[in-house]
Amino acid sequence: MKTAMQEWFDELKANYPYMADDIYKKGFDKYLEKEKEQIIVAFIHNRYVLAGGHPIRRDYAEEYYNETYNQNK
């Protein structure tokens, strides 16, 4: 599954093929990392609420992200 950000960059690159790859890579990495952090924080918060206030480890949330969005960062 791709994130909305990944889909947007794919579409952008398809529509503007004349732009240098490094421009896409630089923007993609920057904003994908921000999106990843938002997803992880939301996952931790939602699991915390659903678990009745029991904390969720960050590595568990990162594992969820990697499995769901096929990322190995």
Backbone as a ProteinNet text record, in pm:
[ID]
protein_1_A
[PRIMARY]
MKTAMQEWFDELKANYPYMADDIYKKGFDKYLEKEKEQIIVAFIHNRYVLAGGHPIRRDYAEEYYNETYNQNK
[TERTIARY]
84.5	0	89.1	57.5	131.9	59.5	138.8	78.2	32.8	-47.7	-93.5	25.2	125.9	245.1	319.6	332.5	398.9	323.3	192	110.4	124.5	127.1	138	271.3	379.3	509.5	517	455.8	451.9	378.5	266.7	188.6	264.7	327.6	405.9	517.8	588.9	699.1	649	533.8	477.4	435.5	387.9	339.5	448.3	559.7	670.6	801.6	814.2	931.8	1062.2	1053.3	1172.8	1245.6	1183.4	1249.3	1352.2	1460.1	1568.1	1523.7	1571.6	1536.6	1575	1686.3	1728.9	1630.1	1558.7	1455.8	1342.9	1300.5	1195.5	1243.2	1364.1	1417.6	1429	1480.3	1497.4	1362.5	1266.1	1133.1	1062.1	1072.9	1006.9	1056.6	1187	1243.5	1202	1207.4	1173.6	1028	938	796.3	746.5	808.8	772.5	809.9	922.6	964.5	865.7	818	717.3	588.3	545.9	423.2	438.4	553.7	580.3	566	624.9	617.5	472.7	394.5	254	176.6	202.8	134.5	172.4	300	346.2	286	286.7	229.5	80.1	9.8	-133.8	-159.6	-78.3	-92.2	-71.7	34	61.7	-54.6	-102.2	-212.9	-339.1	-374.2	-496.2	-487.6	-373	-356.6	-359.1	-302.2	-303.5	-447.5	-527.5	-667.9	-744	-725.2	-796.1	-752	-627.7	-576	-606.8	-690.3	-730.1	-620.5	-534.6	-430.4	-298.8	-284.1	-156.6	-65	56.4	146.6	184.6	208.6	250.2	394.3	478.6	618.7	631.1	723.4	745.5	791	874.1	921.1	805.4	703.5	584.2	510.4	502.9	437.3	517.4	649.3	732.8	721.6	709.2	689.2	557.1	452	322.9	339.6	409.4	429.1	502.4	611.1	691.1	611.1	532.7	452	339.5	276.2	161.5	203.3	309.4	349	474.2	517.4	628.9	755.1	785	904.1	1002.6	1128.8	1231.2	1330.3	1284.1	1371.4	1369.4
-117.8	0	124.3	217.4	342.6	447.1	535.8	648.2	750.5	843.6	949.7	1028.5	1047.8	1121.7	1045.3	915.3	834.8	841.6	831.1	839.2	975.6	1080.4	1215	1234.7	1187.1	1200.3	1119	1001.4	922.7	998.7	1058.3	1135.3	1259.3	1326.4	1445.4	1410.6	1304	1263	1223.2	1157.9	1117.4	1239.1	1342.5	1460.8	1563.7	1555.8	1649.3	1572.3	1491	1404.4	1480.8	1607.1	1684.8	1733.7	1724.5	1766.1	1660.9	1704.9	1614.5	1520.2	1397.2	1296.6	1339.9	1412.6	1452.6	1549.4	1626.4	1716.2	1633.2	1530.8	1443.5	1371.1	1318.3	1240.4	1325.7	1445.9	1537	1570.1	1609.4	1642.3	1520.8	1410.1	1287.2	1242	1236	1190.5	1281.2	1410.7	1507.8	1492	1491	1487.7	1348.5	1245.9	1110.6	1086.2	1138.7	1123.6	1195.3	1311.6	1383	1302.4	1249.3	1169.8	1043.6	980.5	860.4	892.1	1001.8	1040.3	1064.9	1129.5	1154.3	1023.9	928.8	799.4	725.1	726.2	657.4	719.8	851.8	920.7	892.8	895.4	865.6	721.6	629.3	488.9	472.3	533.2	525.1	583.2	699.8	764.5	678.7	630.1	550.1	420.4	354.3	229.8	256	369	406.2	422.4	491.9	513.8	381.1	301.1	173.8	73.1	86.2	-6	41.1	138.5	185.9	258.8	327.4	407.1	336	217.3	146.5	194.2	232.1	284.8	180.3	227.8	144.5	183.1	83.6	110.7	165.9	258.2	320.1	217.2	122.1	23.2	-61.1	-82.8	-154.4	-71.6	58.9	148.1	155.9	157.9	160.4	29.2	-80.6	-210.5	-210.4	-155.1	-141.7	-60.9	51	136.8	60.4	-5.3	-78.3	-190.2	-261	-369.3	-315.3	-209.6	-154.5	-82	-6.7	77	24.8	-97.1	-164.2	-80.3	-21.2	61	-11	2.9	-59.8	42.6	161.3	267.9	267.2
0	0	0	-86.2	-90.5	-7.2	50.8	121.2	18	61.6	-28.6	-82.8	1.6	-40.9	-150.5	-136.6	-238	-370.7	-363.6	-485.1	-551.8	-471.9	-525.5	-597.3	-537.4	-602.5	-731	-732.8	-856.2	-966.4	-930.5	-1027.3	-1072.7	-980.7	-1013.2	-1110.6	-1082.6	-1168.3	-1307.6	-1313.7	-1442.4	-1525.7	-1461.1	-1531.7	-1562.8	-1492.5	-1513.9	-1527.1	-1632	-1646.1	-1671.7	-1707.6	-1738.2	-1612.7	-1498	-1373.8	-1334.1	-1276.8	-1237.5	-1125.9	-1131.7	-1031.2	-890	-876.4	-742.5	-677.3	-757.9	-703.6	-642.8	-714.5	-661.7	-536	-542.6	-430.8	-305.5	-320.2	-206.3	-142.8	-224.3	-172.6	-118.3	-190.1	-148.1	-11.8	6.7	133.1	249.2	224.6	329.9	375.7	281.2	316.4	351.4	296.4	335.7	481.9	524.2	663.7	756.9	715.9	795.4	801.7	688.1	684.7	769	760.7	841.1	990.1	1032.3	1173.8	1216.3	1131.1	1163.1	1176.2	1088.3	1094.1	1221.6	1256.7	1377.5	1502.5	1509.7	1626.2	1637.1	1525.3	1527.1	1570.7	1522.8	1561.5	1712	1764	1908.3	1987.7	1947.7	2018.5	2013.7	1895.3	1882.2	1960.3	1955	2030.4	2180.4	2221.7	2363.1	2411	2334.3	2369.2	2370	2264	2254.3	2360.7	2405.7	2505.8	2647.3	2661.5	2793.9	2868.4	2795.3	2858.9	2878.7	2823	2832.5	2720.1	2753.4	2651	2545.9	2425.5	2313.5	2279.3	2259.7	2227.8	2085.7	2069.2	1938.3	1835	1873.6	1776.5	1723.5	1805.4	1760.4	1654.9	1677.8	1581.3	1451.6	1460.5	1340.6	1263.8	1334.4	1269.8	1192.4	1255	1187.3	1058.7	1066.5	949.6	839.3	875.8	776.9	711	788.2	732.4	644	688.4	616.9	488.8	495.5	381.3	310.1	348	281.8	281.9	395.2	409.9	501.3	472.5	555	607.5	634.7	685.1	835.2
[MASK]
+++++++++++++++++++++++++++++++++++++++++++++++++++++++++++++++++++++++++

